[in-house]
Structures are given as C-alpha cells and as structure tokens.
C-alpha cells in the first residue's frame, strides 16, 4: 500500500511502473473498469538516432481507487505468469 498523507482520497498515487507498452495496457484495463488514470514519464526522446524503449513509465491514480486498481494489476501479473 502506498504511503499517503492523511489518507486523502484525492491524493494521487502510483499503481504500476514498467515499459510504455505495459503502462498503456494497465491504463486501458483501469479505464475499462471505470478508474481514471494517467501516465508519468512516458515521453520518448525524439532526438535519438536509434530506437529506445521507455522504462519507468508510471501509471498514476487517485487513492480512492487504489484497492480496485491493485486487484486489476495483480490479475495482469497473474495472467502473464500463466502464458
């Protein structure tokens, strides 16, 4: 569980961190379940000559949706292990 000052349901917390592709997948799953989210650190450097992969892209949500979002992320990891 993330550290939240005063347990304010309007605090923004990180629910996932990974590649850009994974973060967008998690964001889509959350959106489908009615949880609003946004990504942080998702901008790639457009001045690089070779391909690069964004890592450390974070999915952020409101603390009020943390429990439901945690279940969704846990299910995502379980499905990856079953492949």
Protein Blocks (a to p, Z undefined) as FASTA:
>chain_A
ZZdehiiakbccdfbdcdfklmmmmmmmmmmnopacddehkaccfkbfbdcddehiacdd
dfklmmmmmmmmmmmmmmmmmZZ
